[in-house]
């Protein structure tokens, strides 16, 4: 079957610790653990927690990944404030993220989007949190009977029931659509004026990737010219915790450690993530910003097995095979695998076996060529949104040419036998050094209860179309100096003195130095500044005076700590080769997108200023 390449032209997200994609990517690169104790806004630990997994109507988990406070202006979306109590949070936050995607697309696009052919397809599981609240309100006859049986007189019964009812939102005309999962997509189409398809998909924890799958089919059939797709899950209420506790699938130790020998279960997270998809040819023609290109999508069912919720390795492997057959290349060319990786013993074990089946069938003999990871180690299992959480991580990795980390892997699970497999667990951020004869490629898996298996494979975009600027995800600012001689570099460093207390002074200085840098210069120095410029400035001046080393031709120093070691190695960050002055000078984008064409160039890993 032929597969028309699909361009990813926009992205939006709200995840634990992040209100947008730049924040999400920065959290990933910095390795933040965003699992916290249950906030009082969700449920009270003292009401429902019990360390005994078998305690009735109790959960043995008291941590998870939760969304930050989000400012929402209902009037900006034409929603009367009086309707907010009757509208589920997922519907409201989905509007914000869908708008982020549109804004992202329009940053580079020279003309307006035809919204009459714009569709929204989202992964959403079942009824939303508001549904539980409204159903609970209908239990009044049960409360009344129980109170009467306890001997209360009728006036007391009614007063007590009124007090209980007051904890729940009252029914109104807008309640029915406000609690439905499918209206998450419908409200986006309604408020943002989309004329294409709007619907939701439910494949349990694979819902987001199932929506991406349908979005791709929508584009390839020609029914839509753009699709906003992804996942929405804001349901970290006690009901959801009880579901996972009694399976049982939650971590008793309170941590999510995919692929680690100590992994003992998953942790629940919530989040919203969306991407904008277009046919690649259309995106290039219309000047859309292209993050990456989807090349294949594989799906499968586990078939008959011992349990409807037990994962089947062969079923998962079948989805992988179909994805790579569609892509026209094998898993032997994939160097980053964002696994489903929940941290459960049975789930991770089955997934590793399935991955090995598909990857080893490629015939590649060397071992550990592909980094494997799971963002759940940082934000928890976001359920319906899990697939797009992984997709966004892979998308940013391809776009920035960075291999991101997976956290909390102290000792890889020996049962996975990683040394004799195609995989190694990536535990720290590092440049994605890569052979120049092919594009960087990455894949994402998502699996749901009922044997719903989805696998997507994508590659970096190297065409002539527009690309978004790389996101500034560092925790510091890079000061870059170039010169025709060591003396010129020394003078440039000496001239930079930061005005104390000036707003954003480090960022503004870094931007100015980027503009002044000349790629043709043979002498270069880069200093990573985190509020310590004066100390590093003096160290750099000492080093370049001959007391601590020298700046050598062709060297792009990574940071003051490395540059001032006195070793002129001719290498960049982490020992990666630096591009030559001639090669860098030949690139008109150096210092803007920092791309000279060499996949192993250290300078090309450094982000530009926006």
Order of alpha helices (4+ residues) and beta strands (2+ residues): beta-alpha-beta-alpha-beta-alpha-beta-alpha-alpha-alpha-alpha-alpha-beta-alpha-beta-alpha-beta-alpha-beta-alpha-beta-alpha-beta-alpha-alpha-beta-beta-beta-beta-beta-beta-alpha-alpha-beta-alpha-alpha-alpha
